Amino acid sequence: MVIPIIGLSILLVLTSTSPFSLKGGCIIVDSTRRGKRFPDSMSKTIPIWTCVLNRSIFNFLNKLSNADASLVKQDSNTGCNSHDWDCSLHLPLWVSETEKAAIEDRLEGWTKDLETSGADIVILASCLKKPLRPLWISQKTVIWINEVPDYDSWDFTPIILVSASSTSGVTQHRTTSEFSWNYIPGAGDDEESWARGLSPNLFWNHAYDLISTGPDVCNQKVADIVEKDRVYRARRGQDAPQITVKPSISERSPCLDPDLSNITISPSDEECGIFWLGSTNLALGSSQIAAERSSNIDCVLNCDQWPISVHHQEAEAYLHLPIVSSKMDRFSLFNNLPSAVNFAKSNLTKGRTLLICCHDGEDISVCVCLAILISLFNDEGSFDDGKSFSETGITKCEMRRRLVYVCKFAIKARPSSGNLKQVFSFLNSEVAEV
């Protein structure tokens, strides 16, 4: 299992879904530049969070054993005894002792922040049988397969950190294809610029075929897979727009019409469904799902760039706010949040259900929903028309806690840091006006 590096979402994945516990660990792949062996995310960030999670689980097990010692012995799903739980900080050797000491001084504070954020430590503790521990693997790592101990003999759950970076600092090139070891910062978050229409599901269904083809014919193989899937979905009446990929510099003809080189990427075809946030009457989903399944929902707030056809007769039951990513416009979400909150307020006051959707239902819609939840709901998740917000205001800790609450229900949420910053700025501006 490979989990992409997506900032705060790492913690949300670990505490909300704990997928690694089902298979006995996980592999996280990242890369860096400037000839470094490992990125800071692997050298410090992930080791810090594994330690913080271990400490939170240890505290939970201690409270559980103090409340009733028999529960720990009777419940085989609770994990191991707290006395055997490793809470120490494991860092790679190249992190200095001074830096390690500075990190250790802050671990207790981070642990308390996690425990007060609303993260479900109970579920994580019930899934993990052994404490988390990071292991580091680079291109220069030598592993003797016959000397690797059996997993059952390990006293920890491995978080294997694999760095794809070259340690020599020399950039490798292959001029005969688009394949290279060039490091492009943030490329993992911009899959629409290089994935050529290949969705995660399609990749994993054809992973071995793609890897075995090699770099020279990989692009053609991807094109064949994507086109076959498009035809398959079109024959079944599903959304299957044609995909046109922008040619690379090496592929372009000197006489190519510039108008023909525009990128047209199809909407995500992932089955993300509709995720209701407890009893708040708020729901999240993709714009495609909203167009297909909004008939039983009172009103729709569409944050996609493109309008959708909905089944609502009343004009006030549908609002389209074309919000773009923070990478395209740093203030797009901020400028549209007042309209979004007012629309939600007018409909929630009448007891209506509200579906908030965007292109993939993972980023912009999550941030809009977060702003609505903080602005119009109290700590218990009850609609109070903004009374609680006007009295208490907003802090980063409170916003983080509400975000964890949203991610407990919207399991595919991946809010970007740029959009979260806009939400925080909007909420602060609202407090200032009050």
C-alpha positions in Angstrom: 0.0 0.0 0.0 1.4 3.4 -1.0 0.1 6.6 0.8 1.0 9.9 -1.0 2.6 12.7 1.0 -0.2 15.3 1.3 0.6 17.2 4.5 -2.1 17.2 7.2 -4.0 14.5 5.4 -1.3 12.0 6.5 -2.5 12.4 10.1 -6.1 12.2 9.0 -5.5 9.0 7.1 -3.6 7.5 10.0 -6.2 8.4 12.7 -9.4 8.0 10.6 -8.8 4.9 8.5 -5.6 3.3 9.7 -5.3 1.2 6.5 -1.8 0.0 7.4 -3.2 -2.0 10.4 -5.0 -4.3 8.1 -1.9 -5.5 6.3 0.7 -5.1 9.1 2.3 -1.8 7.9 2.5 0.5 4.9 5.0 1.9 2.4 5.2 5.7 1.9 7.1 6.9 -1.2 8.4 10.5 -1.7 11.4 12.2 -3.3 13.4 15.4 -2.8 15.9 17.5 -4.7 19.4 19.0 -4.1 21.0 15.6 -3.8 19.5 14.8 -0.4 18.9 11.2 0.4 15.5 11.7 2.1 13.0 14.6 2.2 12.3 16.3 5.5 8.9 14.7 5.5 10.6 11.3 6.0 13.5 12.4 8.1 11.3 14.4 10.7 7.6 14.8 9.9 6.5 11.2 9.7 8.8 10.0 12.5 7.3 12.8 14.7 3.7 11.8 13.9 4.4 8.1 14.5 5.8 9.0 17.9 2.8 11.2 18.7 0.3 8.6 17.6 2.2 6.0 19.7 2.0 8.3 22.8 -1.7 8.9 22.3 -2.4 5.2 22.0 -0.2 4.6 25.1 -2.2 7.2 27.1 -5.5 5.6 26.0 -4.4 2.1 27.0 -3.3 3.5 30.3 -6.7 5.1 30.9 -8.4 1.9 29.9 -6.3 -0.3 32.2 -6.8 2.1 35.1 -10.6 2.1 34.5 -10.8 -1.6 34.4 -7.7 -3.8 34.0 -9.8 -6.7 32.9 -10.8 -5.0 29.8 -7.4 -5.0 28.3 -7.0 -8.7 29.0 -10.5 -9.7 27.9 -10.6 -7.7 24.6 -8.1 -9.2 22.1 -8.7 -6.3 19.7 -7.4 -3.6 22.0 -3.8 -4.1 21.0 -0.9 -5.0 23.3 -0.4 -4.0 26.9 0.5 -0.4 27.5 3.7 -1.4 29.4 5.1 -2.9 26.2 4.2 0.1 24.0 7.2 1.9 22.6 6.7 5.7 22.9 10.3 6.8 22.0 11.2 9.0 19.1 12.9 7.1 16.3 14.8 9.4 13.9 17.4 8.6 11.2 21.1 8.8 12.2 21.7 12.0 10.1 19.4 14.1 12.3 21.6 15.8 14.9 21.2 15.2 18.6 20.5 18.9 19.1 17.6 18.8 16.7 16.4 15.5 18.2 16.3 17.1 21.7 14.4 20.1 20.4 11.8 17.8 18.8 11.5 15.7 22.0 10.7 18.9 24.0 7.6 19.5 21.9 6.3 15.9 21.7 4.0 16.2 24.8 2.4 19.4 23.4 1.8 17.8 20.0 0.3 14.7 21.7 -2.1 16.9 23.7 -3.1 18.7 20.5 -3.9 15.4 18.8 -5.9 14.1 21.7 -8.0 17.3 21.9 -8.5 17.5 18.1 -11.2 14.9 18.1 -9.2 12.3 16.3 -10.5 8.8 17.0 -7.7 7.3 19.0 -10.0 4.5 20.2 -10.3 3.0 16.7 -6.6 3.3 16.0 -5.8 1.6 19.3 -8.2 -1.2 18.6 -6.6 -1.8 15.2 -2.9 -1.6 16.0 -1.4 -4.6 17.6 2.1 -3.1 17.8 3.4 0.4 18.0 4.4 2.3 14.9 8.0 2.7 13.9 9.6 4.2 10.7 12.2 2.4 8.6 14.1 4.2 5.8 15.0 2.8 2.4 16.8 4.7 -0.4 18.4 3.8 -3.7 21.6 2.9 -1.9 20.0 0.7 0.8 21.2 -2.9 0.6 18.8 -5.5 1.9 19.6 -9.2 2.1 16.2 -10.9 1.6 17.2 -14.1 3.4 18.2 -12.1 6.5 14.9 -10.2 6.9 13.2 -11.5 10.0 9.6 -12.8 9.8 7.1 -10.0 10.4 5.5 -11.8 13.4 8.8 -11.5 15.2 8.9 -7.8 14.9 7.8 -5.8 18.0 6.5 -2.9 15.9 4.3 -2.0 13.0 6.6 -0.8 10.2 6.1 2.4 8.4 8.5 1.9 5.5 9.7 5.2 4.1 11.1 4.8 0.5 13.0 7.7 -1.1 13.0 7.7 -4.9 15.7 10.4 -5.0 19.2 9.9 -6.3 21.7 10.3 -3.5 24.5 11.4 -5.9 22.8 14.7 -6.7 23.4 14.0 -10.4 20.2 14.4 -12.4 19.7 11.5 -14.9 18.0 12.1 -18.2 16.6 9.9 -21.0 16.3 12.0 -24.1 14.4 9.2 -26.1 11.3 9.5 -23.9 9.6 11.6 -21.2 11.2 9.4 -18.6 13.7 11.1 -16.2 14.6 11.5 -12.6 13.9 15.2 -12.6 12.4 16.3 -9.4 9.3 18.5 -9.8 8.1 20.1 -6.6 4.4 19.4 -6.0 4.0 17.2 -9.0 2.2 14.6 -6.9 -0.6 17.1 -6.3 -0.9 18.0 -10.0 -1.7 14.6 -11.5 -3.9 16.2 -14.2 -0.7 17.6 -15.7 1.0 14.2 -16.2 -1.4 11.3 -15.5 -2.8 11.4 -19.1 -6.3 10.5 -17.8 -5.1 7.5 -15.8 -7.1 7.2 -12.6 -5.7 5.4 -9.5 -8.1 2.5 -10.0 -7.0 2.1 -13.6 -3.3 2.2 -12.5 -3.6 -0.5 -9.9 -5.7 -2.7 -12.2 -2.8 -2.5 -14.8 0.2 -1.8 -12.6 2.3 -4.8 -13.6 1.6 -4.3 -17.3 2.6 -0.6 -17.1 5.8 -1.3 -15.1 6.8 -4.1 -17.4 6.4 -2.1 -20.6 9.3 0.3 -19.7 9.5 4.0 -20.2 9.7 4.2 -24.0 6.3 2.8 -24.6 4.6 3.7 -21.3 2.7 6.6 -22.7 1.2 4.6 -25.5 0.2 1.8 -23.0 -1.5 4.4 -20.8 -3.3 5.8 -23.8 -4.6 2.4 -24.7 -5.8 1.6 -21.2 -7.5 5.0 -20.8 -9.3 4.7 -24.2 -10.5 1.1 -23.5 -11.9 2.3 -20.2 -13.6 5.3 -21.9 -15.2 3.0 -24.5 -16.3 0.6 -21.8 -18.0 3.3 -19.8 -19.5 5.0 -22.9 -21.2 1.7 -23.9 -22.9 1.6 -20.4 -24.2 5.2 -20.6 -21.7 6.5 -18.1 -19.8 9.8 -18.3 -16.9 9.2 -20.7 -15.6 12.4 -22.4 -12.8 12.2 -24.8 -9.4 13.0 -23.4 -6.9 15.1 -25.2 -3.4 15.3 -23.7 -1.0 18.2 -24.2 2.1 16.9 -26.1 5.5 17.4 -24.4 8.1 19.6 -25.9 9.9 16.6 -27.5 6.6 15.4 -29.1 5.5 18.7 -30.6 5.7 19.5 -34.3 7.1 22.9 -35.2 3.9 23.6 -37.3 1.5 22.5 -34.6 -1.4 24.9 -34.2 -1.2 26.3 -30.6 -5.0 26.1 -30.3 -4.8 22.3 -30.6 -2.3 21.9 -27.8 -4.6 22.9 -25.0 -5.1 20.3 -22.2 -8.6 18.9 -21.8 -8.7 16.5 -18.8 -11.9 14.6 -18.1 -13.6 14.8 -14.7 -12.6 12.3 -12.1 -14.6 9.1 -12.5 -14.0 7.8 -9.0 -17.1 6.5 -7.3 -17.0 8.8 -4.2 -20.7 8.7 -3.3 -22.4 11.1 -0.9 -21.1 11.5 2.6 -23.4 12.9 5.3 -21.9 14.7 8.2 -23.8 13.1 11.1 -27.1 14.8 11.8 -26.0 18.2 10.5 -28.0 18.0 7.2 -24.7 18.7 5.4 -23.4 16.3 2.8 -20.3 16.1 0.6 -19.8 14.6 -2.9 -18.5 15.2 -6.4 -20.3 17.3 -8.9 -20.9 14.2 -11.0 -22.6 12.4 -8.1 -24.6 15.5 -7.4 -25.9 15.6 -10.9 -26.9 11.9 -10.8 -28.2 11.5 -7.2 -29.4 14.8 -6.0 -33.1 14.2 -6.4 -33.6 13.2 -2.8 -31.6 16.2 -1.5 -33.3 19.6 -0.9 -30.6 21.9 -2.2 -27.2 21.8 -3.9 -24.2 24.1 -3.6 -22.0 23.4 -6.6 -18.4 24.6 -6.2 -17.2 23.1 -9.5 -16.0 25.3 -12.3 -18.8 24.0 -14.5 -22.5 24.0 -13.8 -24.5 20.8 -13.5 -28.1 19.8 -14.2 -30.0 19.2 -11.0 -33.6 18.1 -10.4 -34.7 21.1 -8.3 -37.4 23.4 -9.4 -36.8 26.2 -7.0 -34.1 28.7 -7.9 -33.0 29.1 -4.3 -32.4 25.4 -4.0 -29.3 25.5 -6.3 -26.2 27.8 -6.3 -23.2 27.6 -8.6 -20.0 29.1 -7.4 -17.2 28.4 -9.8 -14.3 28.1 -7.4 -10.8 27.2 -8.7 -7.8 25.7 -6.9 -5.6 27.9 -4.8 -2.8 27.1 -7.3 -4.8 28.9 -9.9 -6.2 31.7 -7.8 -5.2 32.3 -4.2 -8.4 34.2 -3.4 -11.0 32.3 -5.3 -12.3 30.3 -2.4 -12.0 33.3 0.0 -14.1 35.6 -2.3 -16.9 33.0 -2.7 -17.2 31.8 0.9 -19.6 34.7 1.9 -22.1 33.6 -0.8 -21.7 30.0 0.2 -22.3 30.6 3.9 -25.3 32.8 3.2 -26.8 30.2 0.8 -26.3 27.5 3.4 -27.8 29.7 6.2 -30.9 30.5 4.3 -31.6 26.8 3.5 -30.5 25.2 6.8 -32.7 27.7 8.6 -35.7 26.1 6.9 -34.5 22.6 7.9 -33.4 21.6 4.4 -30.6 19.2 3.5 -27.6 20.6 1.7 -25.2 18.8 -0.6 -21.9 20.6 -1.2 -20.0 19.4 -4.3 -16.9 20.1 -6.3 -15.0 18.4 -9.1 -13.9 15.5 -7.1 -15.6 16.1 -3.7 -12.2 16.0 -1.9 -10.8 19.5 -1.6 -12.8 22.6 -2.4 -16.2 21.2 -1.3 -14.6 20.0 2.0 -13.2 23.5 2.7 -16.5 25.1 1.9 -18.3 22.6 4.2 -15.7 23.3 6.9 -16.4 27.1 6.7 -20.2 26.5 6.9 -19.8 24.0 9.8 -17.7 26.5 11.9 -19.8 29.5 11.0 -23.3 28.1 11.6 -23.0 25.1 13.9 -22.0 24.7 17.6 -19.6 22.2 19.1 -22.3 19.5 19.3 -22.9 19.8 15.6 -26.3 21.5 16.0 -27.3 24.4 13.7 -27.4 27.6 15.8 -27.4 30.3 13.0 -23.9 31.4 13.9 -24.5 32.2 17.5 -21.7 30.0 18.9 -19.2 31.3 16.2 -20.0 35.0 17.0 -19.3 34.3 20.7 -16.2 32.2 20.6 -14.5 33.1 17.3 -12.0 30.8 15.7 -8.5 29.4 16.5 -6.3 27.1 14.5 -6.8 24.4 17.1 -10.6 24.7 16.8 -10.5 24.7 13.0 -8.3 21.6 13.1 -10.7 19.8 15.4 -13.7 20.6 13.1 -11.7 19.4 10.1 -11.0 16.1 11.8 -14.8 15.9 12.5 -15.5 16.4 8.7 -12.9 13.8 7.7 -14.5 11.2 10.0 -17.5 11.1 7.6 -15.9 12.3 4.3 -13.3 9.5 4.2 -11.9 10.7 0.9 -11.3 14.3 2.0 -8.0 15.8 0.9 -8.2 19.5 1.7 -5.1 21.5 0.4 -3.2 23.8 2.7 -3.8 26.7 0.3 -7.6 26.4 0.6 -7.5 25.8 4.3 -5.6 29.0 4.7 -8.3 30.8 2.8 -11.0 29.3 5.1 -9.1 30.5 8.2 -8.6 34.0 6.7 -12.4 34.2 5.9 -13.4 33.1 9.4 -11.1 35.6 11.0 -12.5 38.4 8.8 -16.0 37.4 9.8 -15.0 37.6 13.5 -13.5 41.0 13.0 -16.8 42.2 11.5 -18.8 40.9 14.4 
